[in-house]
Amino acid sequence: NANATFFITGSHCNYTKKEDILNLLNDGHELANHGMYDWAYNKYSEEEFENDLFEVNSILRNYTSDISNWYRAPHAKLSKTMQKVLDENGLTHVVCDAFAGDTAIPDSKWIARYILHRVQSGSIILIHMPEKGVREWLYEAMELTLKGLKELDLEILTVTELYEKRNDYK
C-alpha cells in the first residue's frame, strides 16, 4: 500500500515496456521529470535545459498524459537558470530530506536504518531504482524501508498526495 513518485531519466525509457509503466500508474504511482541523463544540468543554458526538459516530457507522454509538475535535479544541483526555466514551465523542484547515498553504499540494512532514523511525518525519501545487475541491493533497502515506515505508522504517498495533504492542513 505504498505509492511513489518515480522521477524518470529519459534515457532509461528505451528499455522500459509501456505495459510496465501503465501498471505503475494504475497502481497509484506517478511520473515526474528527472532530466534526460543522470548528470548535473546546472551549467546548461536556458535553451539547453528547456530542450532537455521538453525531451523527457515528450518521452513520458508515450506512457501517460498525466505527468506531474514535479522535477528533481540530478545530483541535487539546481542553478538559477534551471529554476527560471522550471518556473516558466510551471514545474516545482523537489528535494528530499531522507537520503542515504544509496548508489555508493551497497548495504541494504544500513541504508534502511539511516533513512528510518531521519524520516518524520512529511519527509521526502529518495531511494534510487535498482536494476538487474545494477544497485540490486536497493530492492532489499526499499523493502526494509517500507516495512520500517509501516512500523512507524507513516503513510507512504506520492509527492502530489503529500502536497495535497499539506494544503488540507492549512
RODO-2510 file (C-alpha; in nm, 4 decimals, decimal comma):
residues 170
     n   res          X          Y          Z
     1     n     0,0000     0,0000     0,0000
     2     a     0,2776     0,2427    -0,0891
     3     n     0,2642     0,4962    -0,3696
     4     a     0,5709     0,6633    -0,5108
     5     t     0,6708     0,9418    -0,7431
     6     f     0,9090     0,7996    -1,0000
     7     f     1,1482     1,0694    -1,1178
     8     i     1,2314     0,9399    -1,4620
     9     t     1,5567     0,9809    -1,6507
    10     g     1,4538     0,9863    -2,0164
    11     s     1,7481     0,7797    -2,1397
    12     h     1,6308     0,4862    -1,9270
    13     c     1,2975     0,4700    -2,1059
    14     n     1,4491     0,2953    -2,4081
    15     y     1,4378    -0,0291    -2,2112
    16     t     1,1021     0,0104    -2,0412
    17     k     0,7845    -0,1534    -2,1642
    18     k     0,4780     0,0704    -2,1848
    19     e     0,2745    -0,2010    -2,0098
    20     d     0,5060    -0,1893    -1,7058
    21     i     0,4652     0,1879    -1,6724
    22     l     0,0882     0,1670    -1,7186
    23     n     0,0775    -0,0908    -1,4374
    24     l     0,2670     0,1520    -1,2104
    25     l     0,0289     0,4336    -1,2951
    26     n    -0,2769     0,2119    -1,2447
    27     d    -0,1404     0,1186    -0,9009
    28     g    -0,1430     0,4865    -0,7968
    29     h     0,2167     0,5893    -0,8659
    30     e     0,3112     0,8997    -1,0618
    31     l     0,5815     1,0006    -1,3096
    32     a     0,7987     1,3106    -1,2876
    33     n     1,0879     1,4557    -1,4849
    34     h     1,4491     1,3911    -1,3783
    35     g     1,6260     1,5033    -1,6948
    36     m     1,7332     1,3058    -1,9975
    37     y     2,0535     1,1829    -1,8321
    38     d     2,1672     1,1384    -1,4740
    39     w     2,4127     1,4247    -1,4734
    40     a     2,4131     1,7788    -1,3422
    41     y     2,2408     2,0412    -1,5588
    42     n     2,3458     2,3425    -1,3548
    43     k     2,5890     2,4628    -1,6265
    44     y     2,3314     2,4374    -1,9067
    45     s     2,1961     2,7472    -2,0817
    46     e     1,8229     2,8199    -2,0580
    47     e     1,7689     2,6812    -2,4061
    48     e     1,9708     2,3638    -2,3436
    49     f     1,7951     2,2915    -2,0160
    50     e     1,4486     2,3645    -2,1528
    51     n     1,5144     2,1397    -2,4546
    52     d     1,6189     1,8595    -2,2191
    53     l     1,3108     1,9127    -2,0042
    54     f     1,0819     1,9033    -2,3082
    55     e     1,2553     1,5941    -2,4489
    56     v     1,1901     1,3993    -2,1294
    57     n     0,8284     1,5175    -2,1100
    58     s     0,7818     1,4069    -2,4707
    59     i     0,9127     1,0610    -2,3797
    60     l     0,6917     1,0428    -2,0698
    61     r     0,3870     1,1331    -2,2817
    62     n     0,4379     0,7994    -2,4583
    63     y     0,3216     0,6448    -2,1303
    64     t     0,0687     0,8972    -1,9983
    65     s    -0,0651     1,2473    -2,0485
    66     d    -0,0790     1,2839    -1,6699
    67     i     0,2799     1,3853    -1,5941
    68     s     0,3213     1,5545    -1,2577
    69     n     0,4547     1,9085    -1,2246
    70     w     0,7479     1,7944    -1,0133
    71     y     1,1127     1,7970    -1,1180
    72     r     1,4148     1,6611    -0,9333
    73     a     1,7526     1,7915    -1,0425
    74     p     2,0084     1,5130    -1,0786
    75     h     2,2717     1,5299    -0,8047
    76     a     2,0512     1,7991    -0,6413
    77     k     2,2341     2,0652    -0,8431
    78     l     1,9907     2,3423    -0,9281
    79     s     2,1041     2,6694    -1,0836
    80     k     1,9196     2,9998    -1,1096
    81     t     1,8890     2,9336    -1,4833
    82     m     1,7264     2,5970    -1,4184
    83     q     1,4912     2,7472    -1,1609
    84     k     1,3876     3,0169    -1,4085
    85     v     1,3035     2,7534    -1,6731
    86     l     1,1155     2,5439    -1,4179
    87     d     0,9152     2,8479    -1,3059
    88     e     0,8333     2,9425    -1,6661
    89     n     0,7049     2,5898    -1,7265
    90     g     0,5052     2,5522    -1,4061
    91     l     0,7348     2,2920    -1,2509
    92     t     0,8420     2,2666    -0,8883
    93     h     1,1834     2,1372    -0,7884
    94     v     1,1649     1,8627    -0,5268
    95     v     1,4399     1,7881    -0,2780
    96     c     1,4476     1,5050    -0,0296
    97     d     1,5287     1,5142     0,3383
    98     a     1,5941     1,1425     0,3833
    99     f     1,8658     1,0029     0,1558
   100     a     2,1399     0,7571     0,2388
   101     g     2,3834     0,7857    -0,0512
   102     d     2,2339     0,4593    -0,1722
   103     t     2,4108     0,4440    -0,5097
   104     a     2,7509     0,4338    -0,3410
   105     i     2,6769     0,2251    -0,0301
   106     p     2,5853    -0,1357    -0,1131
   107     d     2,4453    -0,2131     0,2314
   108     s     2,0659    -0,2524     0,2342
   109     k     2,0276    -0,2701     0,6096
   110     w     2,2434     0,0360     0,6703
   111     i     2,0509     0,2357     0,4063
   112     a     1,7140     0,1476     0,5610
   113     r     1,8347     0,2241     0,9163
   114     y     1,9826     0,5571     0,8058
   115     i     1,6616     0,6655     0,6325
   116     l     1,4330     0,5439     0,9113
   117     h     1,6412     0,7281     1,1709
   118     r     1,5912     1,0580     0,9859
   119     v     1,2390     1,0273     0,8493
   120     q     0,9476     1,2152     1,0027
   121     s     0,5932     1,2983     0,9008
   122     g     0,6114     1,4929     0,5736
   123     s     0,9568     1,3671     0,4782
   124     i     1,0524     1,3039     0,1195
   125     i     1,2617     0,9912     0,0882
   126     l     1,4946     0,9246    -0,2027
   127     i     1,5831     0,5694    -0,2975
   128     h     1,7219     0,5086    -0,6440
   129     m     1,5738     0,2386    -0,8636
   130     p     1,7572    -0,0892    -0,8575
   131     e     1,8158    -0,2587    -1,1897
   132     k     1,9125    -0,6100    -1,2756
   133     g     2,2884    -0,6122    -1,2308
   134     v     2,2963    -0,2507    -1,1057
   135     r     2,2328    -0,1414    -0,7463
   136     e     2,0450    -0,4648    -0,6757
   137     w     2,0918    -0,4098    -0,3001
   138     l     1,8271    -0,1394    -0,3279
   139     y     1,5490    -0,3980    -0,3693
   140     e     1,6088    -0,5069    -0,0107
   141     a     1,6698    -0,1482     0,1051
   142     m     1,3293    -0,0482    -0,0300
   143     e     1,1584    -0,3442     0,1326
   144     l     1,3200    -0,2786     0,4709
   145     t     1,2446     0,0936     0,4494
   146     l     0,8798     0,0326     0,3586
   147     k     0,8394    -0,2131     0,6469
   148     g     1,0026     0,0361     0,8841
   149     l     0,7742     0,3173     0,7689
   150     k     0,4713     0,0953     0,8350
   151     e     0,6036     0,0207     1,1845
   152     l     0,6376     0,3966     1,2408
   153     d     0,2752     0,4272     1,1252
   154     l     0,3707     0,6683     0,8470
   155     e     0,1723     0,6832     0,5244
   156     i     0,3695     0,6340     0,2054
   157     l     0,2498     0,8828    -0,0544
   158     t     0,3391     1,0326    -0,3896
   159     v     0,4733     1,3867    -0,3829
   160     t     0,1388     1,5060    -0,5178
   161     e    -0,0521     1,3282    -0,2382
   162     l     0,1869     1,4738     0,0197
   163     y     0,1400     1,8219    -0,1266
   164     e    -0,2392     1,7859    -0,1230
   165     k    -0,2373     1,6681     0,2407
   166     r    -0,0193     1,9628     0,3341
   167     n    -0,2654     2,2017     0,1726
   168     d    -0,5572     2,0306     0,3511
   169     y    -0,3968     2,1228     0,6859
   170     k    -0,3503     2,4910     0,6021
***
